[in-house]
Amino acid sequence: MLNGHGEKLSRKKEQAVAALLCQPTLPAAAAEAGVSERTLRTWLRQPDFAEAFARARREYLEVAISRMQRAAGAAATKLMSLLDAAEDGIALRAALGIIDRAVKGCETLDILVRVKALEDAAKRGQSR
């Protein structure tokens, strides 16, 4: 992992970044990385380490989001199949969930279209 200045983090710091991503607590991450909790807290205040951790966390989250997006089709199919459930409560929750997500999806797409239009207008205004 490179920091903002083009220098590489030490192997120990790289291990600490990985441990921070995998462990539920700071003490557990410190133990896994083989450093004290105090050292890990000190590193987290250092710009190069904090930047490397933030970058790794973003990459980790992007992978998770990508996996969820790939599963969205199967999840939608399953949710739609629950509309025919024998138990009314299950069918009702599935119906409400589908309606809720459909409305949120439309709202999100509308916002994206508006943001794009604003960005385009701002670019045209800057080019004058």
N, C-alpha and C positions, 0 to 999 in steps of 0.2 A: 504494500500500500504506500502510495506516495502522499506526502503532505503538500501544502500549497506552495512550498519553495522548491519542489523537485527532489527533496531528500527522502530517503526511505526510512520508515519507522524501524526500530529495532525488532528483532524476532520476538522478544518478550512483550513488546507493546502490541505487535500483531496478534500474539496469542491472547492478550488481554482484550483486544477488540472482539475477537472471536468468542471469547468467554462471556463478554457482556451481551452478545447477541443470543447466546444459548442458555445462560443461567438466569433464574428468576430474580435473584437478588445481587446486590453489589458484593456482599461478603462471599457469596458462592462463586461469583465471577473471579474475584481476587484469588480465592483458593484454587480454582481451576487453572488460573494463569500462573500460579506459583509466586504471587506477590502479596504484600500486605494490603489490607483495605485502605490504609492511609496512602500508600503509594498509588493505588488505583484512583483514589479521589484526587490526588495531586495531578496525575496524568490527565484526568478529565478536565482539569482547569487549563491545561496547556493547549494552545491553539492548534498545533499540528496533530495532536492526539484526538482532540475533540472533533476536528474536521474529518479525520480518518474514520472515527466512530460514526459520525453523522452520515458520511458517504456510504459506509458499510450497512448502516441501518436502512438507508433509503433503498439500496440495492436489494437487501433482504425483503423489504416490504414490496418492492416492485415484483419480485419473483412470486411472492404470496398472492398479490393482486392478479398477476397473470394466471396463476393456477385457478383462482376463483373464477376468473373470466372464462377460462376453458370449461369449467364445470357448470357455468350458468345455464347452458342449454339443457343439460341433464336435470338440473335443479328445477327449471321451468317445466319440463316434461313431467317430473314427479309431482310438482305442485298442481299442475293441471289434472293429473290422474286422480288426485285427492278430491276433486270436485264431485266425483262419482262415488265417494266413500259412503258406505252403508250408514255410518254414524253421522247424523246431521251436524254435530258440533265440529267434526273434522272438516266436512264439506264447507261449512260456513267460514271457518278460519282460513281455509284455502282460498275461497272466493274473496274474502276481505284482503288477504295478503296479495292476491293477484291484482285486485283493483288498486290497492295502495301503491304497489310497485309500478304499475302502469302509469298512474298519475305522476308519481315522482320521476319516472323516466321521461315523460313528456315535459315536465317542468325543467328538468335538467337540459334536455335538448333545446328547449326554447331559450334558456339562459345562454347556452353555448352559441346559438345563432345570434343572439343579441350582442354578446361579447365580441364575436367575430366581426359583426357590423361596426361596432365601436372601434375595434382595432383597425379595420380597413379605413374608416373615416379619419382616425388619428394619423394614419400613414399618409393619406391623401393631403391632410392639413400640413403635415411636416414637409412634404415635397413641394409645396408652393413657394 
